[in-house]
Structures are given as structure tokens and as C-alpha cells.
Amino acid sequence: MKALQNKIALVTGASKGIGAAIAIAFAAAGARVVVNYRQDEVGAADVVSDIVTLGSEAVAVQADISLLRDVERLFATTAECFGAPDIVVNNAGSFHHGEFAALTLEEMQQQINVNLLGTLMVCQQAIRHFPSHGGSIINLSALNSKNSTPGSVLWAATKGAVDTLTQGLVRELGAKNIRVNALAPGMILTEGLLAAKRMSPQLKAQLLAATPLGRFGLPEDVAQVALFLASEESAWVSGERVMISGGA
């Protein structure tokens, strides 16, 4: 039997990048998947198409996770389409690379509302909707949540809060058999990374030199670790912050 056979998974921000890779990996392992997106309807439809090709079921659901009414609708739609979710992945995020002193209030609110408030609200709804036998929450942190770099101070701060949330929920939810873990990816080749860093040959060489395995990560590298944390193979793993960084 496949690792996630008969499981229902909800992945936020799953129209591209890491979220899409996680959704597809879960589907390949037997799960029915809710592919959440905020704007990229075409990308979400492509992910659903890929999942259907694998022989699994999926549905794309538009929702802005920084809005409570959208988060509530996202979970209500999940229940209507497939039933109570067993796995919830908080992947949706907002990132703006730039000097902290130059950030506008709007840019700060956007990152806080999506990365932190959105994760809080999705976790809360997950707890309310999980079946009686429990569930698994996987939060996306970041390698620099514990070691911020110039240009990503606010992003790192929001991800540091996600780490703290993960640790706290473990103790609060363990009696309900709800596991909570965090993934902390390093440099993963996604559209967001390429756009944020404006990847020059010099910067690429610098980043590769700082990575012992000598390559950038791929979204699929993260997805395979997420699959482990979602499956029963990690039934006694909770409260972990798993770094996926090529040794960086």
C-alpha cells in the first residue's frame, strides 16, 4: 500500500515551486490533494492535471490565507470535496528581499499577514477539522530563521515565529495525536528565489561555495522530506525543525 493511501492532504501555496512539488509527491503516494492558490489559477490547474495523470484526485481552491474568511472557506471546501484533512502543509509565503530600513509598512504587513498570521489561522482550522484519530501539520520555516542574512531580516523573523509556533503546538496537541513539524529549506531553485536574488553568476558561485553538497536544492528535495513527515513512517516524530540545505 502507498504511504499516503486514503489520506487527504491540503497544501497551501501549491500552484508552483515547493508547494506544487509537495502536492504532487503526496498524490504519487496515494493522497487526495487540495491545491490551494491565491492568484495563479493556471499554475494550480496544471498541478491538478499532473495529479490526475498520476491516477489520484485533486481540486484547486482559491483562497488568500491572510484572510480568515478565505481560510475558513478553504477548509469548508476541503470537507465538501474530500472530507476531513489528515495532513495540512503551511507552504504559502510572502517574501520581499531588501534592506530592512527601506521596507514600507505595507510590505511588512504583507509578510507578517501571510507568513505568520496565515500560518496561525491555517493551523487553527486544521486542529478544528482533523479527524478524531489526529493529523499532521507541516509548517514551512527557512534555514535563516535562526541565522538571518541582510535583505531577509523580516522574512527570517516571521519564520522564527513559525519555529516557535511549531514547538508550542507540539506540547498542546500531542494528546490529540496531532504531530507538528517544520521544514527549513536552504537555497531551493524556485521562481521566488530567482526573482528575489536576481541571480548573477557571481552570486550563484558564492551560494554554491557555501553549500557542501555543491548544488542548489530542488523543490522535489523538500517534497520527499515532507512526504516522510506526513506518513506513518514518522509516527513518533513531532516538534522537529528539519533542515534541507545540502549541508549549509
C-alpha positions as CSV (number, residue, x, y, z in Angstrom):
1,M,0.0,0.0,0.0
2,K,1.2,3.5,-0.8
3,A,2.4,5.7,2.1
4,L,-0.5,8.1,2.0
5,Q,-3.2,5.8,0.7
6,N,-6.7,7.0,1.7
7,K,-5.2,10.2,3.2
8,I,-6.5,13.7,2.4
9,A,-3.9,16.5,2.2
10,L,-4.3,20.3,2.0
11,V,-1.2,22.2,0.7
12,T,-1.3,26.0,0.8
13,G,0.5,28.0,-1.9
14,A,0.7,24.8,-4.1
15,S,0.4,26.3,-7.6
16,K,4.2,26.3,-8.1
17,G,7.6,25.7,-6.5
18,I,7.9,23.8,-3.3
19,G,4.1,23.7,-2.7
20,A,3.5,22.1,-6.1
21,A,6.2,19.5,-5.6
22,I,4.8,18.6,-2.2
23,A,1.3,18.3,-3.6
24,I,2.4,16.0,-6.5
25,A,4.6,13.9,-4.2
26,F,1.7,13.4,-1.8
27,A,-0.6,12.4,-4.7
28,A,2.0,9.9,-6.0
29,A,1.9,8.4,-2.5
30,G,-1.8,7.9,-2.7
31,A,-3.3,11.0,-1.2
32,R,-6.2,13.1,-2.5
33,V,-4.9,16.7,-2.5
34,V,-6.4,20.1,-2.2
35,V,-4.2,22.5,-4.2
36,N,-4.5,26.0,-2.7
37,Y,-3.5,29.1,-4.6
38,R,-4.1,32.9,-4.2
39,Q,-3.6,34.2,-7.8
40,D,-2.0,31.6,-10.0
41,E,-5.1,29.8,-11.3
42,V,-3.3,28.4,-14.3
43,G,-0.5,27.0,-12.3
44,A,-2.9,25.4,-9.8
45,A,-4.8,23.8,-12.7
46,D,-1.5,22.4,-14.1
47,V,-0.7,20.8,-10.7
48,V,-4.2,19.3,-10.5
49,S,-3.7,17.9,-14.1
50,D,-0.4,16.4,-13.1
51,I,-2.0,14.7,-10.1
52,V,-4.9,13.3,-12.1
53,T,-2.3,11.9,-14.6
54,L,-0.8,10.1,-11.6
55,G,-4.1,8.4,-11.0
56,S,-5.1,10.4,-7.9
57,E,-7.6,13.1,-7.2
58,A,-7.1,16.8,-6.6
59,V,-9.0,20.0,-6.6
60,A,-7.7,23.6,-6.8
61,V,-9.1,26.0,-4.3
62,Q,-8.5,29.8,-4.5
63,A,-8.0,31.3,-1.0
64,D,-5.9,34.1,0.4
65,I,-4.6,32.6,3.7
66,S,-4.1,36.1,5.2
67,L,-7.9,36.4,5.4
68,L,-9.8,34.5,8.0
69,R,-12.9,34.1,5.8
70,D,-10.8,32.6,3.0
71,V,-9.1,30.2,5.3
72,E,-12.5,29.1,6.7
73,R,-13.8,28.6,3.1
74,L,-10.7,26.7,2.2
75,F,-11.3,24.1,4.9
76,A,-15.0,24.0,4.3
77,T,-14.4,23.3,0.6
78,T,-11.9,20.6,1.5
79,A,-14.5,18.9,3.7
80,E,-17.1,19.1,1.0
81,C,-14.9,17.7,-1.7
82,F,-12.9,15.0,0.1
83,G,-13.7,15.0,3.8
84,A,-11.6,15.9,6.9
85,P,-8.0,16.5,6.0
86,D,-5.3,14.3,7.6
87,I,-2.4,16.4,6.5
88,V,-2.0,20.2,6.3
89,V,1.1,21.9,4.9
90,N,1.6,25.6,5.5
91,N,3.7,26.4,2.5
92,A,2.2,29.7,1.3
93,G,4.6,32.6,1.9
94,S,5.4,36.2,1.0
95,F,9.0,37.4,0.6
96,H,10.4,40.7,-0.3
97,H,14.2,41.0,-0.5
98,G,15.6,44.3,0.5
99,E,17.1,46.4,3.3
100,F,15.0,46.3,6.5
101,A,15.2,50.1,6.9
102,A,13.6,50.6,3.5
103,L,10.7,48.3,4.0
104,T,7.3,50.0,3.8
105,L,4.6,49.4,6.3
106,E,2.6,47.7,3.6
107,E,5.5,45.3,2.8
108,M,5.9,44.5,6.5
109,Q,2.2,43.8,6.9
110,Q,2.1,41.6,3.8
111,Q,4.8,39.3,5.1
112,I,3.5,39.2,8.6
113,N,-0.1,38.6,7.5
114,V,0.8,35.7,5.1
115,N,3.9,34.1,6.8
116,L,2.7,34.3,10.4
117,L,-1.0,35.2,10.7
118,G,-1.9,33.0,7.8
119,T,0.1,30.1,9.3
120,L,-1.6,30.6,12.6
121,M,-5.1,30.6,11.1
122,V,-4.5,27.6,9.0
123,C,-3.1,25.7,12.0
124,Q,-6.2,26.7,14.0
125,Q,-8.5,25.4,11.3
126,A,-6.5,22.2,10.9
127,I,-6.9,21.4,14.6
128,R,-10.7,22.0,14.3
129,H,-11.1,19.9,11.2
130,F,-8.7,16.9,11.7
131,P,-10.4,13.6,12.3
132,S,-10.6,12.2,15.8
133,H,-7.6,10.0,15.3
134,G,-5.3,13.0,14.8
135,G,-3.3,14.5,11.9
136,S,-0.1,16.0,10.8
137,I,0.8,19.7,10.3
138,I,3.9,20.6,8.4
139,N,5.0,24.2,8.6
140,L,7.5,25.8,6.2
141,S,10.2,27.6,8.0
142,A,13.6,28.6,6.5
143,L,17.2,28.0,7.0
144,N,17.8,31.6,8.0
145,S,15.0,31.6,10.7
146,K,17.9,31.1,13.1
147,N,20.6,33.0,11.2
148,S,19.2,35.9,9.3
149,T,21.0,37.4,6.4
150,P,21.0,41.0,5.1
151,G,18.0,41.7,2.9
152,S,15.8,39.0,4.5
153,V,15.5,40.2,8.1
154,L,11.7,40.4,8.2
155,W,11.3,37.1,6.4
156,A,13.6,35.4,8.9
157,A,11.7,37.0,11.8
158,T,8.4,35.6,10.6
159,K,9.9,32.2,10.1
160,G,11.5,32.3,13.5
161,A,7.9,32.8,14.8
162,V,6.8,29.8,12.8
163,D,9.5,27.7,14.6
164,T,8.2,28.8,18.0
165,L,4.6,28.1,16.9
166,T,5.7,24.6,15.9
167,Q,7.3,23.9,19.2
168,G,4.4,25.2,21.2
169,L,1.7,23.3,19.3
170,V,3.5,20.0,19.8
171,R,3.1,20.3,23.5
172,E,-0.5,21.5,23.3
173,L,-1.7,19.0,20.7
174,G,0.2,15.8,21.4
175,A,-2.6,14.3,23.5
176,K,-4.8,14.6,20.4
177,N,-2.3,12.7,18.3
178,I,-1.6,15.8,16.2
179,R,2.0,16.0,15.1
180,V,3.6,19.3,14.1
181,N,6.9,19.7,12.4
182,A,8.8,22.3,10.4
183,L,10.8,22.2,7.3
184,A,13.7,24.6,7.0
185,P,14.9,24.7,3.3
186,G,18.1,26.3,2.2
187,M,18.7,27.6,-1.3
188,I,16.0,25.9,-3.4
189,L,15.7,26.7,-7.1
190,T,12.2,28.2,-7.3
191,E,10.8,31.2,-9.2
192,G,10.7,33.1,-6.0
193,L,14.5,32.6,-5.3
194,L,15.4,33.6,-8.8
195,A,13.3,36.7,-8.7
196,A,14.3,37.8,-5.2
197,K,18.0,37.3,-5.6
198,R,18.3,38.5,-9.2
199,M,20.8,35.6,-9.6
200,S,24.1,36.8,-11.1
201,P,26.9,34.4,-11.9
202,Q,28.9,35.8,-9.0
203,L,26.1,35.3,-6.5
204,K,25.4,31.8,-7.8
205,A,29.1,30.9,-7.4
206,Q,29.1,32.4,-3.8
207,L,26.0,30.4,-2.8
208,L,27.2,27.2,-4.3
209,A,30.6,27.6,-2.5
210,A,28.7,27.9,0.8
211,T,26.8,24.6,0.2
212,P,28.9,21.4,0.9
213,L,26.9,19.3,-1.5
214,G,27.8,21.7,-4.2
215,R,24.3,22.3,-5.8
216,F,21.1,24.1,-5.2
217,G,18.2,22.2,-3.8
218,L,15.2,21.3,-5.9
219,P,11.5,21.6,-4.8
220,E,11.4,17.8,-5.0
221,D,14.2,17.5,-2.4
222,V,11.9,19.3,0.0
223,A,8.8,17.3,-1.1
224,Q,10.4,14.0,-0.2
225,V,11.1,15.1,3.4
226,A,7.6,16.5,3.7
227,L,6.3,13.1,2.5
228,F,8.2,11.3,5.3
229,L,6.7,13.7,7.9
230,A,3.2,13.3,6.5
231,S,3.4,9.5,6.6
232,E,3.2,6.9,9.3
233,E,6.9,6.3,8.9
234,S,7.4,9.4,11.1
235,A,4.6,8.5,13.6
236,W,6.9,9.3,16.6
237,V,8.4,12.5,15.0
238,S,7.0,15.7,16.3
239,G,8.4,19.1,17.1
240,E,11.3,18.9,14.7
241,R,12.8,21.6,12.6
242,V,14.3,19.6,9.7
243,M,17.0,21.4,7.7
244,I,17.1,20.7,4.0
245,S,20.1,22.7,2.9
246,G,22.8,20.5,1.3
247,G,24.9,20.8,4.5
248,A,24.9,24.6,4.5
